[in-house]
Amino acid sequence: MLKIIIMIVVGGIIGWVTNVLAIKMLFRPIHPIKIPLTNFKIHGLIPRRRSEIAKSIGEAVENELIKVNDIIEQLVTDESKTEVLEGIRKRVLKTLDLKIPSLIPSSIKQKLLEYIGEQIDVEAAGILDRTIDDLTNKAIEKVKVGQMVADKIDEFELEKIEEMILQLSSLLHK
């Protein structure tokens, strides 16, 4: 029984050391080291192919994980639309109430404001939906989640990425 426990512990230690060394070797050396008298350079795989890796991760995130449509769907809900429409209605009616001359009798003014309020209720939802559709299409054209992710990864210091991967690796061994 003791032999089995020792084998498990030794196997675990060997696996952990192997993973740490493998991750370190992916990153090290961070800056290319030229071997004298040869045309040969030693350079970690990740530092050497950093831009390609960042672009690949960015594309995967954009194509498989986070799409602009998903973000917009989270932002534009029926509740948020209702809030916007209520805000528009209140502001327009308040502004008109202040701008309509006091010469106009209050009963006529009130009927006019009611009519305008009804028209806002009828028309504003359609206008808002068309505006949201237009903005969504523009966002899909202009917002490139993959490029944003790739740029962020490129900005990270390689030591920080290495540290994050080592932390992730240690979590997997718990």
Phi and psi restraints in degrees (value plus and minus 20) as a CYANA .aco file:
   2 LEU   PHI     -82.4   -42.4
   2 LEU   PSI     -57.7   -17.7
   3 LYS   PHI     -81.2   -41.2
   3 LYS   PSI     -61.2   -21.2
   4 ILE   PHI     -84.9   -44.9
   4 ILE   PSI     -63.4   -23.4
   5 ILE   PHI     -83.2   -43.2
   5 ILE   PSI     -63.2   -23.2
   6 ILE   PHI     -83.4   -43.4
   6 ILE   PSI     -61.9   -21.9
   7 MET   PHI     -83.8   -43.8
   7 MET   PSI     -59.2   -19.2
   8 ILE   PHI     -85.7   -45.7
   8 ILE   PSI     -65.7   -25.7
   9 VAL   PHI     -83.9   -43.9
   9 VAL   PSI     -67.0   -27.0
  10 VAL   PHI     -82.4   -42.4
  10 VAL   PSI     -62.3   -22.3
  11 GLY   PHI     -81.6   -41.6
  11 GLY   PSI     -61.6   -21.6
  12 GLY   PHI     -83.4   -43.4
  12 GLY   PSI     -63.6   -23.6
  13 ILE   PHI     -84.2   -44.2
  13 ILE   PSI     -64.8   -24.8
  14 ILE   PHI     -81.4   -41.4
  14 ILE   PSI     -63.8   -23.8
  15 GLY   PHI     -81.9   -41.9
  15 GLY   PSI     -63.3   -23.3
  16 TRP   PHI     -84.6   -44.6
  16 TRP   PSI     -67.7   -27.7
  17 VAL   PHI     -81.7   -41.7
  17 VAL   PSI     -61.4   -21.4
  18 THR   PHI     -81.4   -41.4
  18 THR   PSI     -63.8   -23.8
  19 ASN   PHI     -83.6   -43.6
  19 ASN   PSI     -65.5   -25.5
  20 VAL   PHI     -81.6   -41.6
  20 VAL   PSI     -64.9   -24.9
  21 LEU   PHI     -83.6   -43.6
  21 LEU   PSI     -61.2   -21.2
  22 ALA   PHI     -82.6   -42.6
  22 ALA   PSI     -63.4   -23.4
  23 ILE   PHI     -85.7   -45.7
  23 ILE   PSI     -63.4   -23.4
  24 LYS   PHI     -80.1   -40.1
  24 LYS   PSI     -61.1   -21.1
  25 MET   PHI     -88.8   -48.8
  25 MET   PSI     -47.7    -7.7
  26 LEU   PHI     -85.7   -45.7
  26 LEU   PSI     -52.9   -12.9
  27 PHE   PHI    -117.3   -77.3
  27 PHE   PSI     -46.1    -6.1
  28 ARG   PHI    -123.3   -83.3
  28 ARG   PSI     124.7   164.7
  29 PRO   PHI     -93.5   -53.5
  29 PRO   PSI     125.0   165.0
  30 ILE   PHI     -89.0   -49.0
  30 ILE   PSI     -62.8   -22.8
  31 HIS   PHI    -124.5   -84.5
  31 HIS   PSI     119.4   159.4
  32 PRO   PHI     -79.1   -39.1
  32 PRO   PSI     119.3   159.3
  33 ILE   PHI    -133.1   -93.1
  33 ILE   PSI     101.6   141.6
  34 LYS   PHI    -108.5   -68.5
  34 LYS   PSI     111.7   151.7
  35 ILE   PHI    -104.1   -64.1
  35 ILE   PSI     103.1   143.1
  36 PRO   PHI     -77.5   -37.5
  36 PRO   PSI     126.8   166.8
  37 LEU   PHI      47.4    87.4
  37 LEU   PSI     -11.8    28.2
  38 THR   PHI    -151.9  -111.9
  38 THR   PSI     150.9   190.9
  39 ASN   PHI    -121.4   -81.4
  39 ASN   PSI       3.0    43.0
  40 PHE   PHI    -122.4   -82.4
  40 PHE   PSI     116.8   156.8
  41 LYS   PHI    -143.3  -103.3
  41 LYS   PSI     123.6   163.6
  42 ILE   PHI    -125.7   -85.7
  42 ILE   PSI     107.8   147.8
  43 HIS   PHI    -171.6  -131.6
  43 HIS   PSI     116.1   156.1
  44 GLY   PHI     -79.4   -39.4
  44 GLY   PSI     128.7   168.7
  45 LEU   PHI     -82.2   -42.2
  45 LEU   PSI     -66.1   -26.1
  46 ILE   PHI     -88.0   -48.0
  46 ILE   PSI     -66.4   -26.4
  47 PRO   PHI     -80.1   -40.1
  47 PRO   PSI     -56.5   -16.5
  48 ARG   PHI     -89.6   -49.6
  48 ARG   PSI     -55.7   -15.7
  49 ARG   PHI    -134.2   -94.2
  49 ARG   PSI       6.1    46.1
  50 ARG   PHI     -73.2   -33.2
  50 ARG   PSI     -71.1   -31.1
  51 SER   PHI     -82.6   -42.6
  51 SER   PSI     -61.8   -21.8
  52 GLU   PHI     -84.1   -44.1
  52 GLU   PSI     -62.3   -22.3
  53 ILE   PHI     -85.2   -45.2
  53 ILE   PSI     -64.9   -24.9
  54 ALA   PHI     -80.3   -40.3
  54 ALA   PSI     -63.9   -23.9
  55 LYS   PHI     -83.6   -43.6
  55 LYS   PSI     -61.8   -21.8
  56 SER   PHI     -84.7   -44.7
  56 SER   PSI     -63.4   -23.4
  57 ILE   PHI     -83.9   -43.9
  57 ILE   PSI     -64.2   -24.2
  58 GLY   PHI     -78.6   -38.6
  58 GLY   PSI     -64.5   -24.5
  59 GLU   PHI     -83.8   -43.8
  59 GLU   PSI     -60.9   -20.9
  60 ALA   PHI     -83.9   -43.9
  60 ALA   PSI     -62.6   -22.6
  61 VAL   PHI     -82.4   -42.4
  61 VAL   PSI     -66.8   -26.8
  62 GLU   PHI     -86.7   -46.7
  62 GLU   PSI     -60.3   -20.3
  63 ASN   PHI    -103.0   -63.0
  63 ASN   PSI     -49.2    -9.2
  64 GLU   PHI    -135.7   -95.7
  64 GLU   PSI     -46.3    -6.3
  65 LEU   PHI    -130.6   -90.6
  65 LEU   PSI     -75.0   -35.0
  66 ILE   PHI    -147.2  -107.2
  66 ILE   PSI      92.3   132.3
  67 LYS   PHI    -125.9   -85.9
  67 LYS   PSI     130.4   170.4
  68 VAL   PHI     -77.5   -37.5
  68 VAL   PSI     -59.6   -19.6
  69 ASN   PHI     -77.6   -37.6
  69 ASN   PSI     -59.9   -19.9
  70 ASP   PHI     -84.1   -44.1
  70 ASP   PSI     -60.4   -20.4
  71 ILE   PHI     -84.5   -44.5
  71 ILE   PSI     -65.8   -25.8
  72 ILE   PHI     -84.3   -44.3
  72 ILE   PSI     -60.0   -20.0
  73 GLU   PHI     -80.8   -40.8
  73 GLU   PSI     -54.7   -14.7
  74 GLN   PHI     -89.6   -49.6
  74 GLN   PSI     -54.0   -14.0
  75 LEU   PHI    -102.1   -62.1
  75 LEU   PSI     -62.1   -22.1
  76 VAL   PHI    -118.9   -78.9
  76 VAL   PSI      75.4   115.4
  77 THR   PHI    -131.1   -91.1
  77 THR   PSI     149.0   189.0
  78 ASP   PHI     -79.4   -39.4
  78 ASP   PSI     -57.2   -17.2
  79 GLU   PHI     -83.9   -43.9
  79 GLU   PSI     -64.6   -24.6
  80 SER   PHI     -87.9   -47.9
  80 SER   PSI     -55.6   -15.6
  81 LYS   PHI     -83.3   -43.3
  81 LYS   PSI     -64.4   -24.4
  82 THR   PHI     -80.7   -40.7
  82 THR   PSI     -63.0   -23.0
  83 GLU   PHI     -80.9   -40.9
  83 GLU   PSI     -63.2   -23.2
  84 VAL   PHI     -84.6   -44.6
  84 VAL   PSI     -66.0   -26.0
  85 LEU   PHI     -82.0   -42.0
  85 LEU   PSI     -61.0   -21.0
  86 GLU   PHI     -84.6   -44.6
  86 GLU   PSI     -60.7   -20.7
  87 GLY   PHI     -82.6   -42.6
  87 GLY   PSI     -63.8   -23.8
  88 ILE   PHI     -81.8   -41.8
  88 ILE   PSI     -67.3   -27.3
  89 ARG   PHI     -78.5   -38.5
  89 ARG   PSI     -68.6   -28.6
  90 LYS   PHI     -82.3   -42.3
  90 LYS   PSI     -64.8   -24.8
  91 ARG   PHI     -86.8   -46.8
  91 ARG   PSI     -63.6   -23.6
  92 VAL   PHI     -83.6   -43.6
  92 VAL   PSI     -67.1   -27.1
  93 LEU   PHI     -86.0   -46.0
  93 LEU   PSI     -58.0   -18.0
  94 LYS   PHI     -85.1   -45.1
  94 LYS   PSI     -64.5   -24.5
  95 THR   PHI     -82.6   -42.6
  95 THR   PSI     -66.2   -26.2
  96 LEU   PHI     -83.4   -43.4
  96 LEU   PSI     -59.8   -19.8
  97 ASP   PHI     -79.3   -39.3
  97 ASP   PSI     -58.9   -18.9
  98 LEU   PHI     -96.2   -56.2
  98 LEU   PSI     -50.8   -10.8
  99 LYS   PHI    -107.1   -67.1
  99 LYS   PSI     -44.4    -4.4
 100 ILE   PHI     -88.9   -48.9
 100 ILE   PSI     107.1   147.1
 101 PRO   PHI     -79.1   -39.1
 101 PRO   PSI     127.1   167.1
 102 SER   PHI     -90.6   -50.6
 102 SER   PSI     -30.1     9.9
 103 LEU   PHI     -86.2   -46.2
 103 LEU   PSI     -47.4    -7.4
 104 ILE   PHI     -97.5   -57.5
 104 ILE   PSI     110.5   150.5
 105 PRO   PHI     -78.0   -38.0
 105 PRO   PSI     125.4   165.4
 106 SER   PHI     -81.3   -41.3
 106 SER   PSI     -53.0   -13.0
 107 SER   PHI     -85.7   -45.7
 107 SER   PSI     -61.7   -21.7
 108 ILE   PHI     -88.1   -48.1
 108 ILE   PSI     -63.2   -23.2
 109 LYS   PHI     -78.7   -38.7
 109 LYS   PSI     -64.4   -24.4
 110 GLN   PHI     -83.9   -43.9
 110 GLN   PSI     -64.0   -24.0
 111 LYS   PHI     -83.0   -43.0
 111 LYS   PSI     -61.0   -21.0
 112 LEU   PHI     -82.8   -42.8
 112 LEU   PSI     -65.3   -25.3
 113 LEU   PHI     -84.5   -44.5
 113 LEU   PSI     -58.9   -18.9
 114 GLU   PHI     -82.9   -42.9
 114 GLU   PSI     -64.9   -24.9
 115 TYR   PHI     -81.6   -41.6
 115 TYR   PSI     -66.7   -26.7
 116 ILE   PHI     -82.9   -42.9
 116 ILE   PSI     -60.5   -20.5
 117 GLY   PHI     -79.3   -39.3
 117 GLY   PSI     -62.4   -22.4
 118 GLU   PHI     -83.7   -43.7
 118 GLU   PSI     -61.7   -21.7
 119 GLN   PHI     -84.8   -44.8
 119 GLN   PSI     -58.5   -18.5
 120 ILE   PHI     -81.9   -41.9
 120 ILE   PSI     -64.7   -24.7
 121 ASP   PHI     -79.2   -39.2
 121 ASP   PSI     -58.9   -18.9
 122 VAL   PHI     -94.9   -54.9
 122 VAL   PSI     -66.0   -26.0
 123 GLU   PHI    -112.0   -72.0
 123 GLU   PSI     -53.5   -13.5
 124 ALA   PHI     -83.5   -43.5
 124 ALA   PSI     -58.6   -18.6
 125 ALA   PHI     -80.6   -40.6
 125 ALA   PSI     -63.9   -23.9
 126 GLY   PHI     -84.8   -44.8
 126 GLY   PSI     -62.2   -22.2
 127 ILE   PHI     -83.0   -43.0
 127 ILE   PSI     -64.1   -24.1
 128 LEU   PHI     -82.6   -42.6
 128 LEU   PSI     -64.3   -24.3
 129 ASP   PHI     -80.9   -40.9
 129 ASP   PSI     -63.3   -23.3
 130 ARG   PHI     -85.1   -45.1
 130 ARG   PSI     -60.0   -20.0
 131 THR   PHI     -84.2   -44.2
 131 THR   PSI     -63.1   -23.1
 132 ILE   PHI     -83.1   -43.1
 132 ILE   PSI     -62.5   -22.5
 133 ASP   PHI     -80.6   -40.6
 133 ASP   PSI     -64.4   -24.4
 134 ASP   PHI     -82.0   -42.0
 134 ASP   PSI     -66.4   -26.4
 135 LEU   PHI     -84.7   -44.7
 135 LEU   PSI     -56.9   -16.9
 136 THR   PHI     -82.9   -42.9
 136 THR   PSI     -66.5   -26.5
 137 ASN   PHI     -81.9   -41.9
 137 ASN   PSI     -61.5   -21.5
 138 LYS   PHI     -85.3   -45.3
 138 LYS   PSI     -60.2   -20.2
 139 ALA   PHI     -84.0   -44.0
 139 ALA   PSI     -61.0   -21.0
 140 ILE   PHI     -81.5   -41.5
 140 ILE   PSI     -59.2   -19.2
 141 GLU   PHI     -90.6   -50.6
 141 GLU   PSI     -60.5   -20.5
 142 LYS   PHI    -117.4   -77.4
 142 LYS   PSI     -53.9   -13.9
 143 VAL   PHI    -106.6   -66.6
 143 VAL   PSI      96.7   136.7
 144 LYS   PHI    -132.2   -92.2
 144 LYS   PSI      72.9   112.9
 145 VAL   PHI     -78.6   -38.6
 145 VAL   PSI     -63.2   -23.2
 146 GLY   PHI     -79.3   -39.3
 146 GLY   PSI     -63.4   -23.4
 147 GLN   PHI     -86.9   -46.9
 147 GLN   PSI     -58.0   -18.0
 148 MET   PHI     -83.2   -43.2
 148 MET   PSI     -63.9   -23.9
 149 VAL   PHI     -84.0   -44.0
 149 VAL   PSI     -65.7   -25.7
 150 ALA   PHI     -80.1   -40.1
 150 ALA   PSI     -63.1   -23.1
 151 ASP   PHI     -82.5   -42.5
 151 ASP   PSI     -62.5   -22.5
 152 LYS   PHI     -83.7   -43.7
 152 LYS   PSI     -62.4   -22.4
 153 ILE   PHI     -84.2   -44.2
 153 ILE   PSI     -62.2   -22.2
 154 ASP   PHI     -82.2   -42.2
 154 ASP   PSI     -50.6   -10.6
 155 GLU   PHI     -95.5   -55.5
 155 GLU   PSI     -45.4    -5.4
 156 PHE   PHI     -81.5   -41.5
 156 PHE   PSI     123.6   163.6
 157 GLU   PHI     -93.0   -53.0
 157 GLU   PSI     121.6   161.6
 158 LEU   PHI     -81.6   -41.6
 158 LEU   PSI     -54.1   -14.1
 159 GLU   PHI     -81.9   -41.9
 159 GLU   PSI     -57.9   -17.9
 160 LYS   PHI     -87.8   -47.8
 160 LYS   PSI     -62.2   -22.2
 161 ILE   PHI     -82.7   -42.7
 161 ILE   PSI     -63.8   -23.8
 162 GLU   PHI     -80.0   -40.0
 162 GLU   PSI     -63.8   -23.8
 163 GLU   PHI     -81.7   -41.7
 163 GLU   PSI     -62.8   -22.8
 164 MET   PHI     -83.0   -43.0
 164 MET   PSI     -62.6   -22.6
 165 ILE   PHI     -87.2   -47.2
 165 ILE   PSI     -59.4   -19.4
 166 LEU   PHI     -83.7   -43.7
 166 LEU   PSI     -60.5   -20.5
 167 GLN   PHI     -83.6   -43.6
 167 GLN   PSI     -63.3   -23.3
 168 LEU   PHI     -82.0   -42.0
 168 LEU   PSI     -62.4   -22.4
 169 SER   PHI     -82.8   -42.8
 169 SER   PSI     -60.4   -20.4
 170 SER   PHI     -88.1   -48.1
 170 SER   PSI     -50.9   -10.9
 171 LEU   PHI     -85.8   -45.8
 171 LEU   PSI     -55.6   -15.6
 172 LEU   PHI     -89.7   -49.7
 172 LEU   PSI     -42.5    -2.5
 173 HIS   PHI    -112.8   -72.8
 173 HIS   PSI     -19.4    20.6
